[in-house]
Amino acid sequence: MAIPERSVLLDDRLRRRILVLDGAMGTMIQGRGLTATDFGGSRYEGCNEQLNLTRPDVVADIHAGGAGAAAAAYAAALGDAEARARIATFLARGRAER
């Protein structure tokens, strides 16, 4: 299947249902050598979702590099930045409570 055909197929699926796509973000984040401060303190260290709030520049840079293309498509399907931030906060709180 050619890339344009895949794009049309992905667009169709995004319009009809929620998709969860893995863009290898965790691997790319680990390669950045981030500290607890980057995550918002030791409580959130390693909670990659928290970076949407504390280091959106890192997340954007990874997406711009293409490594997070699938995750970027997922984020775009969710809507605006505020919606993504709310989801990140929800996920981060769940991990911190474990």
C-alpha positions as semicolon CSV with decimal commas, in nm:
position;residue;x (nm);y (nm);z (nm)
1;M;0,000;0,000;0,000
2;A;0,141;0,339;-0,100
3;I;0,187;0,617;0,155
4;P;-0,100;0,833;0,018
5;E;-0,334;0,533;0,042
6;R;-0,224;0,473;0,401
7;S;-0,289;0,838;0,486
8;V;-0,643;0,815;0,348
9;L;-0,702;0,491;0,538
10;L;-0,568;0,641;0,864
11;D;-0,779;0,953;0,817
12;D;-1,087;0,737;0,764
13;R;-1,018;0,532;1,077
14;L;-0,954;0,844;1,289
15;R;-1,289;0,986;1,187
16;R;-1,477;0,669;1,283
17;R;-1,311;0,553;1,606
18;I;-1,044;0,618;1,867
19;L;-0,709;0,474;1,767
20;V;-0,416;0,407;1,996
21;L;-0,090;0,419;1,803
22;D;0,260;0,355;1,932
23;G;0,526;0,584;1,793
24;A;0,822;0,462;2,006
25;M;0,804;0,778;2,215
26;G;0,935;0,608;2,529
27;T;1,253;0,504;2,355
28;M;1,307;0,850;2,214
29;I;1,241;1,016;2,552
30;Q;1,487;0,785;2,729
31;G;1,753;0,891;2,481
32;R;1,719;1,253;2,594
33;G;1,879;1,195;2,934
34;L;1,609;1,384;3,122
35;T;1,622;1,437;3,499
36;A;1,357;1,435;3,770
37;T;1,335;1,812;3,732
38;D;1,229;1,771;3,368
39;F;0,938;1,553;3,480
40;G;0,826;1,794;3,752
41;G;1,000;1,633;4,049
42;S;1,099;1,289;4,173
43;R;0,734;1,189;4,221
44;Y;0,682;1,202;3,844
45;E;1,027;1,095;3,728
46;G;0,991;0,849;3,442
47;C;0,625;0,937;3,384
48;N;0,654;1,027;3,018
49;E;0,300;1,166;2,998
50;Q;0,400;1,436;3,247
51;L;0,638;1,581;2,987
52;N;0,336;1,712;2,795
53;L;0,297;1,957;3,082
54;T;0,655;2,014;3,199
55;R;0,859;1,984;2,879
56;P;0,631;2,022;2,578
57;D;0,939;2,137;2,386
58;V;1,092;1,789;2,418
59;V;0,769;1,619;2,307
60;A;0,733;1,858;2,011
61;D;1,096;1,807;1,910
62;I;1,056;1,430;1,904
63;H;0,739;1,460;1,696
64;A;0,908;1,703;1,458
65;G;1,184;1,448;1,408
66;G;0,935;1,195;1,279
67;A;1,002;0,932;1,546
68;G;0,669;1,005;1,706
69;A;0,468;1,026;1,386
70;A;0,209;0,774;1,498
71;A;0,177;0,936;1,840
72;A;0,144;1,275;1,672
73;A;-0,143;1,142;1,463
74;Y;-0,310;1,017;1,781
75;A;-0,260;1,352;1,955
76;A;-0,397;1,538;1,655
77;A;-0,704;1,316;1,661
78;L;-0,768;1,414;2,022
79;G;-0,803;1,782;1,944
80;D;-0,637;2,087;2,089
81;A;-0,340;2,116;2,323
82;E;-0,562;2,170;2,626
83;A;-0,736;1,836;2,569
84;R;-0,400;1,660;2,536
85;A;-0,277;1,827;2,856
86;R;-0,585;1,710;3,048
87;I;-0,530;1,353;2,931
88;A;-0,161;1,371;3,025
89;T;-0,250;1,498;3,373
90;F;-0,502;1,218;3,422
91;L;-0,250;0,954;3,317
92;A;0,030;1,104;3,527
93;R;-0,183;1,109;3,840
94;G;-0,277;0,746;3,791
95;R;0,088;0,642;3,770
96;A;0,190;0,850;4,071
97;E;-0,076;0,685;4,288
98;R;0,047;0,332;4,219
